[in-house]
Amino acid sequence: MKTLTKDTKIALLMGGPGSEREVSLVSGQAVLEALRAEGFTRVTPVVVDDETPAIPEGTELCFNIIHGTFGEDGGLQTYLEKLGLPYTGAGSATSRNCFDKVLTKKAMVAAGVPTPASEVITRDQMPSIPVPCVVKPPCEGSSVGVEIVHDAAELPAAVRRAGEHGEELLVEEYIKGKELTVAIFDGTPLPVIHICPREGFYDYKNKYPGMTGAVGSDYICPADITEQETKDVQAAALAAYRALGVEVYGRVDVLLTDDGKPYVLEINTIPGMTSASLFPKAAAAVGIPFGELCRRIAEVSLCQPRG
């Protein structure tokens, strides 16, 4: 088993062919600067444009920071496994299951994880779940294509728009509650973060206001919830993390109702990794600076069995 040293040759993979390419490039630049500040002298940035990226010769670890399609859906992981190259984060099978919200939902239901009721439809169908409901493309990240529908008259248009991202759609009951997220590193939950969108919900625009011009969101860490609610939310997030078999790290999104019930929505296996992103915020709250977090992710990943 290899050990991470300051001389380890790291290929930092960023960009990718999906809809989250620009966000990944921002995360990648932040991780690059952080690793170099930690003293890693052999980090090479690799901007990925397709599904057969050229990895620098002699690479000992691929640090994957490609959000969404290819980077987070198991495609890149499978490619690197065929090349015999270690990489950061969740494995290929786990990545596929977490990226597909339908597969995630099945695993959580089977494990008894609290999650909103749902059904799967095609883009040519209307759901039986009554409004208000949430319509989601199963295989997009950063809430791309997600629509909350409060008026039945708006449902056909919402289904049509979500259907632009794929044939199959996931429709969930609408749960009103606080939008929370729980970062989990190496099986340990970090402090809960309360996400407070200034308008609407925590969609792509409010996640990346600097890129979209939206008013953005505020973040409270640790979240402004009771000690018992914190324990319940972390327990639900960890149960989902374990149900999907997530390796190394991930971020679990949870809704908390006014009566204190948590509902797990999804798991992000390549969460945003700028110094202002949610996973680094949670780590900072327990005294782990951004550079150290990046180093720890590399260390744990290098020891992770693959294939």
C-alpha positions in Angstrom: 0.0 0.0 0.0 1.5 3.4 -1.0 1.9 6.2 1.5 1.3 9.8 0.6 4.4 12.0 0.7 5.2 15.5 -0.4 6.9 14.0 -3.5 3.9 11.9 -4.5 3.1 12.6 -8.1 -0.6 13.8 -8.2 -2.7 14.4 -11.3 -5.5 16.9 -10.4 -8.4 16.1 -12.7 -10.9 19.0 -13.2 -13.4 20.3 -15.8 -15.1 17.3 -17.5 -17.7 17.1 -20.3 -20.8 17.7 -18.1 -23.0 20.7 -17.1 -20.9 21.4 -14.0 -17.6 21.9 -15.9 -17.1 25.5 -14.9 -17.8 24.8 -11.2 -15.3 22.0 -11.3 -12.6 24.2 -12.8 -13.1 26.6 -9.8 -12.9 23.8 -7.3 -9.8 22.4 -9.1 -7.9 25.6 -8.9 -8.7 25.9 -5.2 -7.5 22.4 -4.5 -4.4 22.9 -6.6 -3.4 26.0 -4.6 -4.2 24.2 -1.4 -2.1 21.2 -2.1 0.8 23.3 -3.3 0.6 25.4 -0.1 0.7 22.1 1.9 4.1 21.4 0.2 3.1 18.9 -2.5 5.5 19.8 -5.3 4.5 17.4 -7.9 0.8 18.3 -8.5 -0.1 18.6 -12.2 -3.5 20.1 -13.2 -5.3 18.2 -15.9 -8.3 19.8 -17.6 -10.5 16.9 -18.8 -12.5 17.5 -22.0 -13.6 14.0 -22.8 -14.0 10.5 -21.4 -10.4 9.3 -22.2 -8.2 11.9 -20.5 -4.4 11.6 -20.9 -3.0 11.1 -17.4 0.6 12.3 -17.0 3.2 9.5 -17.0 4.3 8.4 -13.5 1.1 9.6 -11.8 0.7 7.9 -8.4 -2.7 9.4 -7.4 -5.5 11.1 -9.4 -7.2 13.7 -7.3 -10.7 13.8 -8.9 -12.5 17.1 -8.6 -14.9 16.7 -11.6 -18.4 17.3 -10.4 -21.4 15.7 -12.1 -21.3 13.7 -15.4 -18.2 11.4 -15.9 -16.4 12.6 -12.7 -19.1 11.7 -10.3 -21.1 9.0 -12.1 -18.5 6.2 -12.0 -17.2 6.8 -15.5 -13.9 8.3 -14.6 -13.4 5.9 -11.7 -13.9 2.9 -14.1 -11.5 4.4 -16.6 -8.8 4.9 -13.9 -9.3 1.4 -12.5 -8.6 0.0 -16.0 -5.4 2.0 -16.0 -4.5 0.7 -12.6 -4.4 4.3 -11.1 -5.4 5.2 -7.5 -7.9 8.0 -7.2 -9.7 10.1 -4.6 -13.2 9.6 -3.3 -15.9 7.0 -3.8 -15.4 3.9 -6.0 -16.9 3.3 -9.4 -20.0 1.3 -8.2 -20.7 3.6 -5.3 -20.4 6.6 -7.6 -22.9 5.2 -10.1 -25.4 4.4 -7.4 -25.1 7.8 -5.6 -25.2 9.8 -8.9 -28.4 8.1 -10.0 -31.1 9.4 -7.6 -33.4 6.5 -8.4 -30.7 4.0 -7.3 -29.9 6.1 -4.3 -33.6 6.2 -3.3 -33.9 2.4 -3.6 -30.9 1.8 -1.4 -32.1 4.2 1.2 -35.6 2.8 1.3 -34.2 -0.8 1.6 -32.1 0.3 4.5 -34.9 2.2 6.3 -33.3 5.6 5.8 -36.0 8.4 6.2 -36.5 9.9 2.7 -39.4 11.5 0.9 -42.0 9.2 -0.8 -41.3 9.0 -4.6 -42.1 7.5 -7.9 -40.3 7.1 -11.2 -42.0 8.2 -14.4 -40.9 8.8 -18.0 -41.0 12.3 -19.5 -44.2 11.4 -21.3 -46.1 10.6 -18.1 -47.6 12.6 -15.3 -46.9 11.6 -11.7 -49.5 10.2 -9.4 -47.9 12.0 -6.4 -50.1 15.1 -5.9 -48.7 18.7 -5.9 -46.8 20.1 -4.2 -44.1 17.8 -5.5 -40.5 17.9 -6.7 -39.5 16.8 -10.2 -35.9 15.8 -10.7 -33.7 14.4 -13.5 -32.1 11.4 -11.8 -28.6 11.9 -13.2 -27.7 15.5 -12.8 -25.8 17.2 -10.0 -26.0 20.7 -8.4 -29.8 20.6 -8.6 -29.7 21.0 -12.4 -33.2 20.6 -13.8 -34.9 20.3 -10.4 -38.3 21.9 -10.2 -40.6 22.4 -7.1 -44.2 22.4 -8.3 -46.9 24.0 -6.2 -49.6 24.4 -8.8 -51.0 21.4 -10.8 -51.3 23.6 -13.9 -47.5 24.1 -13.9 -46.8 20.3 -13.6 -46.7 19.4 -17.4 -44.2 22.2 -18.1 -42.0 21.2 -15.2 -42.0 17.6 -16.4 -41.2 18.7 -19.9 -38.3 20.9 -18.8 -36.9 18.2 -16.5 -37.3 15.7 -19.3 -34.8 17.6 -21.4 -32.1 16.0 -19.2 -33.2 12.4 -19.8 -36.0 10.0 -20.4 -36.6 9.0 -16.8 -37.6 11.3 -14.0 -37.9 11.0 -10.2 -40.9 12.7 -8.6 -40.9 13.2 -4.8 -43.4 14.4 -2.3 -42.6 18.0 -1.3 -41.3 18.2 2.3 -41.2 21.6 3.8 -38.3 22.1 6.1 -34.9 23.5 6.8 -32.3 22.7 4.1 -29.4 21.1 5.8 -26.3 19.3 4.6 -23.9 16.9 6.5 -20.3 16.4 5.3 -19.0 13.0 6.2 -15.2 12.3 6.1 -13.9 8.7 6.5 -17.2 7.7 8.2 -17.4 10.6 10.7 -20.1 13.2 10.3 -19.0 16.8 10.6 -21.1 19.7 11.9 -24.5 20.2 10.2 -24.8 23.2 8.0 -28.1 25.1 7.6 -28.5 26.4 4.0 -30.6 29.6 3.8 -31.3 30.6 0.2 -32.1 34.3 -0.1 -34.7 33.5 -2.7 -36.4 30.2 -3.8 -34.6 27.0 -2.9 -31.0 25.9 -3.1 -30.9 25.4 -6.8 -27.9 25.7 -9.2 -28.3 29.5 -9.4 -28.2 30.0 -5.6 -25.4 27.5 -5.2 -23.2 29.5 -7.6 -24.3 33.2 -7.5 -20.9 34.4 -8.7 -21.5 32.5 -11.9 -25.2 32.9 -12.3 -25.9 36.4 -11.0 -28.4 35.1 -8.4 -28.7 36.6 -4.9 -27.2 33.4 -3.4 -27.5 31.8 0.0 -26.4 32.2 3.6 -24.9 29.4 5.6 -25.1 28.7 9.3 -22.5 26.3 10.7 -23.1 24.7 13.1 -26.8 24.7 12.1 -29.3 26.6 14.3 -31.1 23.4 15.4 -31.3 21.6 18.8 -28.7 19.1 20.0 -31.2 16.3 19.5 -32.1 17.4 16.0 -28.4 17.6 15.2 -27.9 14.0 16.4 -30.9 12.8 14.4 -29.9 14.6 11.2 -26.3 13.3 11.5 -27.6 9.8 12.2 -29.9 9.9 9.1 -27.0 11.2 6.9 -24.6 8.5 8.2 -27.2 5.8 7.6 -27.6 6.9 4.0 -23.8 7.1 3.6 -23.5 3.5 4.9 -26.4 2.2 2.9 -24.7 3.3 -0.3 -21.3 2.2 0.9 -19.6 5.5 0.3 -15.8 5.5 0.5 -13.6 8.3 1.8 -16.0 11.3 1.9 -19.3 12.7 0.8 -21.9 15.3 1.6 -25.5 14.3 2.4 -28.4 16.7 1.8 -31.2 16.5 4.4 -34.5 18.3 5.0 -35.6 18.8 8.6 -39.3 19.5 9.2 -40.6 21.8 11.9 -41.5 18.8 14.1 -37.9 17.6 14.0 -38.1 14.8 11.4 -35.1 14.4 9.0 -35.6 13.4 5.4 -32.5 12.5 3.3 -32.5 13.7 -0.2 -29.3 12.6 -1.9 -25.5 12.1 -1.5 -22.9 14.1 -3.3 -19.6 12.1 -3.7 -17.6 14.9 -5.3 -19.0 17.9 -3.4 -17.8 21.5 -4.2 -14.2 22.0 -2.9 -13.5 25.7 -3.1 -12.4 27.2 0.2 -15.9 28.7 0.4 -17.7 25.4 -0.3 -19.9 23.6 2.2 -17.6 20.6 2.9 -14.6 22.8 3.7 -16.9 25.0 5.9 -17.9 22.0 7.9 -14.3 20.8 8.2 -13.1 24.3 9.3 -15.8 24.2 12.1 -13.9 21.3 13.7 -10.4 22.9 13.1 -9.5 21.3 9.8 -8.2 24.0 7.4 -8.8 23.6 3.7 -5.3 22.5 2.8 -5.2 19.9 5.5 -8.6 18.6 4.4 -7.3 18.1 0.8 -4.2 16.3 2.2 -6.4 14.0 4.3 -8.6 13.2 1.4 -5.5 12.2 -0.6 -4.1 10.1 2.3 -7.3 8.1 3.0 -8.0 7.6 -0.7 -4.5 6.3 -1.4 -5.1 3.5 1.2 -8.6 2.7 -0.2 -8.9 -0.7 -2.0 -10.3 -0.5 -5.5 -11.7 -2.7 -8.2 
